[in-house]
Amino acid sequence: MSSCMITIGQLMARTGLNRSDIKNEIDLGKLAKPMPLGPWSTGWDKKDLEKWITDRESAGTLETIVL
């Protein structure tokens, strides 16, 4: 069973965050580092991102987002 992966472009489109905001979240340990998907692509497991988004919504730091 394969899981759905979300690329940084998809994450930016769905959250409204820019690349540097996402990098800051990773550097602060709030968002996991992306996994390699190929030689030039990385991404996150959709379930992991859903949890991260829910946590941010609960904290009031992100508008409601649907993946």
Buried (B, 14 or more C-beta within 10 A) or exposed (E): EEEEBBBBEBBBEBBEBEEEEBEEBEEEEEBBEBEEEEEEEEBBBBEBBBEBBEEBEEEEEBEEBEE
